[in-house]
């Protein structure tokens, strides 16, 4: 993937994409605000979620060992994966051991993160997404662009065309009516549910003291995947723990309201190990690190691991609303992706080094986060890291050195301010600087800046004796 500015430039020029995003995000944003406003104790609920997550992160080893013991005691098998490659090898090995060549999948950010579908395909195993939006993305040979609504960049006409082109059993004459599109996908997926012997899921929460895994979803496809197949494989980021069911209660209130604007999640599935005669007879839990331990070591950046994947930050972000999710080059788009991806993947690539700068730092994301992740704080922190670890442009280094030299002397600062005021007619027109010369052109390519004032504050203060002369003149 190219850097965020390069990818965003093309996305911003797509007026249809911007229209789809503006309509969808504003609708979700408005409904969420109404749902949250119904709770008088939302601020307390938010603080509780933050403290529970921070407690888990501070004691992560303890709760992971507890989870492993409880899952194993309940008949499940726990696997540990250091990175994406190891997680994929584990899952591929488990699927091949069953002799099956097809799996059904519950929507999972973790499996997108590790590229599981592609890894399975290389080994001759086909993974079928069963979430409607994920199905649209898969059939369209596309990539998700939103955490909650992966196909948010598509409209009804797009979806109809994708179904007619790529869904073998799509009915002839299919219209773009939401009811017809939903019925077509339901019939297509029902056959997969009834024939699949292996399912792969993500995990929204894991209750450490009972070994219970929890998946929240809105369509019922998750319930089908979690109960019908003979073998269930769940891939879970190690940070998804809560200590007890009492702690889970907090998130079962805050997640639905903050994501789908519902008071209660439509389908909440919970399972503990295996139960003879009820559900899958074989259960495997893959605990995924993939950069999370390194993130945990960062006192500022670790708060990104509180994330419960509600997507509220995406829906209020002015940058996401214009650039869309694909520009972030990650399964985690928007503000949370801008702080999570560079930490779990590192800032070694062009796209990851650019993500912390994909923000206006307006703070709207922090205001809506149900676990109080201070995303602007982490963005600034990661910007510093990106600058320190990356090459510095010679012009930037020269400019910073010159600024430091100027600011160290009041005399030099005053001279620089007088020079800036004198240049205002040369560099600007109608009160704005619209184009700077040479390498400085990159700044004015995307923004206007006000011209320097006719007089600096320091000069005004000296001339008016701190404003007293002007008061006497009145």
N, C-alpha and C positions, 0 to 999 in steps of 0.2 A: 504494500500500500504506500502511496505517496504521503507526504506530510499533510497535516490537517488543512493548512491554508490552501494547498494545491487542490485537494479533494473538495474542499468547501466552495472554492471558486466556481467549479462546474455545477455543484448542487444549487447554489444560490441563483444561478442563471436559469434553472429549471422552474418556470412559473407554475407549472402544474403540480410539481412536487411541493412547492411552497404553499400552494392553495390547499392541498390535501393535509399537510401538516398543520397549517393554521387552523383549519376547521376542526380537526381531530383533537389537537392539544387544548384548544380553548374550550371545547365541550367537556373533555375529561377534567380539566382544571376547575371549571365552574361547578361541576357536580361534586368533585372532591371537597371543595370549599364548603358546600352546603352540608355534606355528610359530617365533616369535622366539626362544623359549628353546632351540631346537635349535642355535642358532648361538653358539659361544663368543665370536666376535668381533663380535657385534652392535653393541656400543658403538663399536668402531673403524669398522665399516661406516657407522654413523650419522654419525660425525665426518667420514668421507671424503665422504659425500653433501653434508654442509654445506659443506665446503671447496670442492668442485667447483662447487656452485651459487654460492657467494660469489665464486669466481674468475671465473665467467662473467658475473655481474652487474657486476663491476668492469671487465670488458673486453668489455661487450656489443656495442659498435659494431664492434669488430674481428671478433668471431665472427659477427655478422650479415652483414657484408660477405663473409666467407669462405663462409658458407652460400649466399648469393646467387650467388657465382661458381661454386660447385660444382654447385648445382641447375641453373643456366643451362647450364653446360658439359655436363651430362648430358641436356639436351633439355627441361628444364622451364622454366616461366615464373614469375618472382617478381613479386608485387604488394605494395605497401606501403599500409597503411590506418592513418590517424591515429586514427580512432574507429569506432564501430559503424556509423554511417550510411555512411561511405566503404567499409567492408568489405562491407556489404550491397549497395551499388551495384556493386561489383566483381563479387561472386558472381552477382548478378542479370544483369549484362551478359554474363558468361561463359556462363551457362545459356541465355539468350536467343539467343546466337550459335550455339548448337547446334540451335536450333529445337525443343527438347524442352520439355514442360510437366510432366514428372515427374522427381524425383531420389530416389535412395535415400541414406540417411544412416547413417554410423557414429556411435555415441554421441559427443557432443562438448560439453564444457562451454563452449568458446569460442563456438560457434554459438548456444548458449542465452543466453550473456552478451549477444550483439549482437541477439538476437531474429530470427535469420535465417529461421526457419520462417514467422513472421508476415509478414516483408518479402517473402518469395517468394510467399506466398499472395496478397498485395495485387497482385502482378504476374501472377497466373494460373498460378503454378507450385506444384505440390503436392509437398511433401517427406514421404517415408515413413521413419519411424524404424524401424531394423531390430534394435536391441537389444531384448530381450524386455521389460525393465522400462520402457524408453522407449516401446515400442509400447503397453504398458498405459496409461501416462500420456497418450499422444497419443489413443488411442481413447476414453479416459475424459474427454477435454477437461479435463485436469487439469494440474498443474504438478509437476515433480520435487521430491522432498523429501529426497533423500540423494544424495551424490556417487557412491557405488558402487552403491547399490540405489535408483534413483529412485522406485520404487513401494513402498518399505518401509512406507508407511502403509496399504497395501492388503493384505487377506488373500485366501485362495483363493476364497472365495465372491464377494467383490467382483470379482475378476478374471473369474470365469466370467460374471457378470452383464454386465460390460463387453463381453466377447467376443460374447455372444449379442445384445447390443443394437447394437454398432457394427462388428463384423467381418462383412462381407457373406457370406463363405464359411465361417462358423463352422458346424460340424456340429450338426444337431438333437440335442437330448438331451445336450448337452455337460455333463459333470459337473465338479466342482471338484478332480478328481484331478490332481496336478502333471503326470503323464505325458500325460494327455489335453489339458491346457491347453498344454503344450509342443508337442505334435504339431499342435494346431490352429494355433498361431502359426507353426510351421515350414512347414506347407503354405501358409498365407497369404503368408508372406514369400518363399517359393521362387519364386512367380510374379513377384513384384516384382524379385527378383535377375535372373531370366532375361530380363526385358523392358526393364529400365532401361538407358539409354544414358549417363546422367550420375550420378556419385556425389559426395557431399560428406562429408569426414571432418574430424576433429580430428587433433591430433598429440600423442602423449605425450612424445616426445623427438625432437630433430633433431641429428644428428651433423655438426658444422660442417666437419670436415676431409674428409668424403666427400660431403656434401650428401644424406645418407640420412635419410629420415623413418621413424619407428617408431610403430606403434600396438599397444597391448596390450589384449586382450579375451578373454573366457572362453567365447564361444558359437560362434565361427566366422563370425558375420554380418559382422564387419569384413573378414575374408579375402575373403568373397564380394563385398563392395562395392569393395574395393581392387583386385580382379583382373578382374571381369567387364565393367564398363561401359567405354565408349569414351573417356570424359572423366572425369578425377578432379580435384576441387578440394578442397584441404586448407586449413583455416583454423587458424592457429597463433599463440598468444600469443608475443611476442618473447622471453619469458624461458625458453622450453622447450628451450633449447640445452644440449648438452654438447660439449666440445671434440673428443673422439675416442671410438672404439669401446671403448677401455680404460676410459674414464670411464663409458660406458653400462653396462658390466658391473656396476658398483656398484649401479645402480638396478634392473637386472634381477634382482638378489638381494633388495633391500630393498622394492621396491614390491609384488611378489606376496605376500610374507609379511605385510606391514603392511596390505594391503587385503583380499585374499581368503583370507589364511592358507594360501596354497599355496607350496610350495617353488619351483615354476617356473610361469610364466604359461602357460596352455593354448595360446593363440594369440598369437604375437609376429610381426607382419608388418612387414617393412622393404622400402623401395623407394627407388631412386635415379633420379630423372628418368624417362625413358621408354626402353623396350627394344622395338625393332620385333618384332612377332609375339608379344609376351609382356606381357599386361596392358594397361592403357589406352594409347591412342596419343597422348593429350594430357594433360599434367599441369600444374596451376597451384597455386602456393603463395601464400597470402595471409598476410602477416606483420602481425599485429594489435598496435597499441600500446594504444589505448583506456584511457589513464590509467596505463599501466605506467611510462612515462618519468617522470611526476610522482611516482609511488611510489618509483622508484629514487632520486630526489633526497632522500628522507627517510632519514636514517641509521638511525633506529630502525625505521621502518615497512617499509623495503625487504626485510627478511628474509621478509616474506610471499610474495615472489616466488620463494622457494626451493621453494614447495609443489609436490609431485608428484601431488596429487589422490588420495591413498590412502584418505582418509576415516577414518583411525584416530582423529582427534581428535573426530569426531562420535560415535563409538561409546563413548567414555568420558565424554562431557560430560553431567553431570546436568541441565543446562538443556535441551539438545537432546532428551534422552530424555523430557522431559515436555512440551515445547512443539512438537516436530516441526520439520521443515524449512520448511514454508510460512510460519511466523511471521517468518522472516528476510527475506522479501520480496526474495529474490535467488536466482539459480541456484546460488550458493555458500552453503549453509546451515552451521549449526554454528559452532564456534570459528574456523575458517579464514575462513568468510564474514564473521564479525563484524569481522575485521581487513582482509580483502581488499576487500570491497564498498565500505566507506566511503572507501577510498583510490583505487580506480579510478573510482568514480562521484562522489566528493566527498561532503562532509557537508552538502550543501545541502538535502536532503529530510528529512522527519520520520523516515522509517524508517532512513536511513543515519546520522543523528545519534544514533539510539537504539541501534544495533547494538553499539558498543563497551561498552555497559552490559549487554548480554545475556550475562552471565557471572558466576559466583560467584568467579572468580579462584582456583579450587582448584589449578590447575597440572597437572591430569591430562593435558590436551591436550599440554603441552610434554613430559611424560614419554614419551608414545608416539610423538611426531613423528619419522619416520625421517630428517629433515634438520634436526632440532633447532631448529625455529622457536620462539622464546620468545613464545608467544601472549599470556600474561598481561602481559609487558612491553609489547607493542604495544598491547594493550587499554587499559592505563593511559595510555600515550602518546596514544592517540586520544581517550580521555575528556577529557584536558586540552585537546586541540584543539577538541573539540565544545563544551566549556564556554567557551573563549575566543572562538569564532566565533559562538556562539549568544546569544540574549537571556538575561540573568540575571533570575531571579525576584526581585522586590523583597525578599521575606521572606528568601530565601537570602543576598542581599547584606547585609541588616541583621544576620542571624545571624552571618555570617562577620566582619563588622566588630566585632560585640559580642564574639565569641570572641577576636579579635586584641587588643582592648582589655583583656580579662580576663587573658589569658595573659602580657601584658607586665608585669604587676605581681604579685609573690608575695602581697601582701596581698589584692588583688582576687580572685586565684585561690582563696585560702583561704576567703574569704567566700562565693564561689560554690559551693565544695565543701560548706561547712556548710549553705548553703541547699538544695542538692540532697539532702543526707542528711535534712534536716528535712522535705522534701516527699515522702519515699518512701511514706508512708501515704496521701497524697492522690492520687498518680499511678499507684500500682500496687496489685495485689491478688494475694496468694499468691506474692509474689516476682517478679511479672511486670508490665510495663506493656503493657496490651492495647489501650488506646485513648487517643490524644492529642487535644486539642481543636483546632478550627480547621483551618488549612492543614496543621498537623502530622499530621493524621489520615491523610494519604497514606502516611506512614511505617508506621504501625501497621496499616493495612489489609492489609498483606502480611507482617508479621513481628511477633513479640513481642520485647521487650527486657527485660533484668533491671532491677529497680529499683535506684536508687543504694544503695550500702552504708551501714550505720549510721555508719560512720566512714571518712574518706579515709585513704589510705596516709600522707600527710603528717601528718595529725593523730595517727594511730597511732604513727608514728615519734617525734614529739615527746613523746607521752604516755609511751611505754615506753623512751625513750632508745635507740631503734634495736633494741628487743627485749630489751635487757639486763634491764630491770625484770621482764619476764615470766619470764626464765630464772632470776632470783634467787628469784622467788616459787615456782617449782617445787621 
